[in-house]
Amino acid sequence: MNDSQSLSPTSRLEALTEAAGRGDASVASALVALIDEPGFTPQQRMALGEALGQIGDPRLCSPGDAGYWVEVTLDDDHRISVARNMVTTAEWIAFLDSGAYDDDSHWTEAGLAWRNGDRPTWRQLAAAEDSKPLIIPNQPVVGVSWYEAMAYSSAHGARLLEFDERVYIIRGPGKRPYPWGAPFGQANANTREEVLGKPSAVGVFPQDRTPEGVNDLAGNVAEWTLDVVGDRRVIHPGSCEQPSMAAWAKALHILSPAARVPDLGFRLARDL
């Protein structure tokens, strides 16, 4: 693969994704290096992420890893650690495999009542044929209820972001409307306008990243927050299924905490 270094970024991406399709895991680091290269189309960024998913994405880590977290200072000078990426499918499956999902101590009373109800499990839903494009290790996990997201957070000594915290992380002291600033533009985030039709691997749209390094705050998948409105919960709706208006920092929607949606995931935060 050394000869590929003399090629254009597009040609290098084509060569590397072809090698990944053959199962060549040695190209993983070269693919990661391409993420921050400018000029790729959204379709090429999707392909890049899928190639990494095929051979094992070296960026994947767990909440126990220091690189998982980014420290940010909020407008009240309160510092928190926030996950660089949304919780991935790989993380979620590790949680299920560990047995922690079944540990009652991680659940609220309402969450336990929901978990123990008569409903399909996440694994059963994930096994459906139309779910397969969504169950990729390096993509954000989707189809997770708020109750499940809260249990995952508790199991890792963390919590969900508050909506206002999330807004400030996007906007920063300069009041950006989007992580990259303004205008919304093209190819900056995985939203409906890019016509990808599904989530991408975490962090492959470098414009959809704050200066501190927090990814996918405008698009890719919507995000549960900690906020409660009556018997509903607040989400940020920006996703591959939603138009650019849903990507605005202050956009919000409310859902039942029992909702399982194919373009909705979550992210962890910790107080310092």
C-alpha positions in Angstrom: 0.0 0.0 0.0 3.0 2.4 0.1 2.5 3.3 -3.6 -0.9 4.7 -2.7 0.6 7.6 -0.8 1.5 9.3 -4.2 -2.1 9.1 -5.3 -4.8 11.7 -4.9 -7.0 11.4 -1.8 -9.9 10.0 -3.9 -7.7 7.4 -5.5 -6.2 6.5 -2.2 -9.6 6.0 -0.7 -10.6 3.8 -3.6 -7.5 1.6 -3.3 -7.9 1.4 0.5 -11.6 0.5 0.5 -10.9 -2.2 -2.2 -8.2 -3.6 0.1 -10.5 -3.5 3.0 -13.1 -5.4 1.0 -10.5 -8.1 0.6 -10.2 -8.3 4.3 -6.8 -6.5 4.5 -6.8 -5.2 8.1 -3.4 -3.5 7.6 -5.1 -0.6 5.8 -7.1 0.5 8.8 -4.8 3.2 10.0 -4.5 4.6 6.5 -8.3 4.8 6.3 -8.5 6.6 9.6 -5.9 9.1 8.4 -8.1 9.9 5.4 -11.1 10.9 7.6 -9.7 14.5 8.0 -8.8 14.9 4.3 -11.0 17.5 2.7 -12.9 17.0 -0.5 -14.6 13.7 -0.1 -18.3 13.4 -1.0 -20.8 12.2 1.7 -21.0 8.9 -0.2 -17.3 8.5 -0.1 -17.3 9.2 3.7 -20.0 6.5 4.1 -17.8 4.1 2.1 -14.8 4.9 4.2 -16.7 4.2 7.4 -18.1 1.0 6.1 -14.6 -0.2 5.1 -13.4 0.5 8.6 -16.4 -1.4 9.9 -15.5 -4.4 7.8 -11.9 -4.8 9.0 -12.1 -3.5 12.5 -12.2 0.2 13.3 -9.1 1.1 15.5 -10.9 4.2 16.8 -13.4 2.1 18.7 -12.9 2.2 22.4 -15.0 2.0 25.6 -15.8 4.3 28.5 -12.9 2.9 30.4 -10.4 4.3 27.9 -9.1 7.9 28.4 -9.4 8.6 24.7 -13.2 8.0 24.9 -13.7 11.4 26.6 -13.3 15.1 25.8 -13.2 17.6 28.6 -15.3 20.7 28.0 -16.0 23.9 30.0 -19.6 25.0 30.0 -20.8 28.6 30.2 -21.1 28.5 34.0 -17.4 27.3 34.2 -18.6 23.8 35.1 -16.4 21.2 33.5 -17.6 17.9 32.3 -16.3 15.0 30.3 -18.4 14.2 27.2 -18.0 11.2 25.0 -16.2 12.0 21.8 -18.7 9.8 19.9 -22.2 8.4 20.3 -22.3 5.0 21.9 -21.5 2.6 19.1 -23.1 -0.7 18.3 -19.9 -2.5 19.4 -20.1 -0.9 22.8 -23.8 -1.7 23.2 -23.3 -5.4 22.2 -20.4 -5.6 24.7 -22.8 -4.3 27.4 -25.4 -7.0 26.5 -22.8 -9.7 26.3 -21.4 -8.8 29.7 -24.7 -9.4 31.5 -24.8 -5.8 32.8 -28.1 -5.2 30.9 -29.8 -7.7 33.3 -28.3 -6.1 36.5 -31.3 -4.5 38.2 -29.0 -2.0 40.0 -28.4 -0.1 36.7 -32.1 0.6 36.2 -34.6 3.0 37.6 -37.9 1.7 38.9 -39.8 2.8 35.8 -37.0 1.4 33.6 -37.2 -2.0 35.3 -41.0 -2.1 34.7 -40.4 -1.3 31.1 -37.5 -3.8 30.7 -39.5 -6.6 32.3 -42.6 -6.0 30.1 -43.7 -8.2 27.3 -41.8 -6.7 24.3 -39.1 -7.8 21.8 -35.5 -7.4 23.0 -33.0 -5.2 21.2 -31.3 -8.4 19.8 -34.6 -9.7 18.4 -35.3 -6.4 16.7 -31.7 -6.2 15.4 -32.0 -9.7 13.9 -34.7 -8.5 11.4 -33.5 -8.3 7.8 -34.3 -4.6 7.5 -32.2 -3.9 10.6 -29.0 -5.4 9.3 -27.7 -2.1 7.6 -28.1 -0.4 11.0 -26.2 -3.0 13.1 -22.6 -2.1 12.2 -19.9 -2.1 15.0 -18.6 1.4 14.3 -22.0 3.1 13.8 -24.0 4.7 16.6 -26.3 2.1 18.2 -29.9 2.8 17.4 -33.2 1.4 18.4 -32.4 1.9 22.1 -35.0 3.3 24.5 -34.3 6.1 26.9 -34.6 3.6 29.8 -31.9 1.4 28.1 -29.7 4.4 27.5 -30.0 5.4 31.2 -29.1 1.9 32.3 -26.0 1.8 30.1 -25.0 5.2 31.4 -25.4 4.0 35.0 -23.4 0.9 34.4 -20.5 3.1 33.3 -20.7 5.7 36.1 -22.0 8.2 33.6 -25.2 10.0 32.5 -26.8 11.4 29.5 -26.1 15.0 28.4 -28.5 17.6 29.5 -30.1 19.4 26.5 -28.6 22.8 27.5 -25.1 21.3 27.9 -25.4 19.8 24.5 -26.4 23.2 23.0 -23.5 24.9 24.6 -21.0 22.2 23.4 -22.2 22.8 19.8 -22.4 26.6 20.1 -19.4 27.4 22.2 -18.7 30.9 23.5 -19.0 32.2 19.9 -22.6 31.0 19.6 -22.1 28.8 16.5 -25.4 27.5 15.0 -23.6 24.3 14.0 -20.4 22.7 15.1 -18.6 24.1 12.1 -20.1 27.6 12.3 -22.3 28.9 9.6 -23.9 28.6 7.1 -25.3 25.1 7.1 -23.7 24.4 3.7 -23.3 21.0 2.0 -21.6 17.8 2.9 -20.9 19.0 6.5 -23.1 16.4 8.3 -25.1 13.3 7.6 -28.5 14.8 7.2 -31.4 14.1 4.8 -30.0 16.5 2.2 -27.0 14.2 1.6 -29.4 11.3 0.6 -27.3 8.6 2.3 -30.5 7.1 3.9 -28.8 5.5 6.9 -26.3 6.3 9.7 -22.6 6.4 8.9 -19.7 5.3 11.1 -19.1 7.7 14.0 -16.9 10.7 13.3 -16.4 10.4 9.5 -17.8 13.9 8.9 -15.0 16.0 10.3 -16.9 19.3 9.9 -19.6 17.9 12.2 -17.0 18.1 15.1 -16.5 20.8 17.7 -13.1 22.4 18.2 -12.8 20.2 21.3 -13.3 17.1 19.2 -16.9 16.0 19.9 -18.4 14.4 16.8 -21.8 14.0 15.2 -23.7 16.7 17.0 -25.7 18.0 14.0 -26.4 14.8 12.0 -26.0 11.1 11.7 -28.4 10.0 14.4 -30.7 11.9 16.8 -29.7 11.9 20.5 -31.5 11.2 23.8 -30.8 13.8 26.5 -31.4 13.7 30.2 -34.2 16.3 30.1 -37.8 15.3 31.1 -41.0 17.1 30.0 -44.0 15.6 31.7 -43.9 11.9 30.9 -41.7 12.4 27.8 -38.0 12.9 27.2 -36.1 15.5 25.1 -34.1 14.5 22.1 -32.0 16.5 19.6 -33.5 15.4 16.3 -30.6 16.0 13.9 -30.1 12.7 11.9 -29.7 11.1 8.5 -33.4 11.0 8.3 -34.1 14.7 9.1 -33.5 17.9 7.1 -31.0 20.6 8.0 -33.5 22.5 10.3 -33.3 19.5 12.7 -29.5 19.9 12.8 -29.7 23.4 14.4 -28.1 23.4 17.8 -31.3 24.4 19.6 -33.7 22.0 17.7 -35.5 19.6 19.9 -38.3 17.1 20.0 -40.0 15.1 22.7 -40.7 11.3 22.7 -41.9 8.6 25.0 -39.0 7.1 27.0 -40.1 3.8 25.7 -39.6 4.8 22.0 -37.1 2.8 20.0 -36.3 4.6 16.8 -34.0 3.6 13.9 -32.2 6.9 13.8 -32.0 7.7 17.5 -29.0 6.9 19.8 -27.2 8.4 22.8 -24.0 9.8 24.2 -22.4 9.6 27.6 -21.3 12.5 29.9 -19.6 12.7 33.3 -19.3 15.4 35.9 -15.7 16.3 36.9 
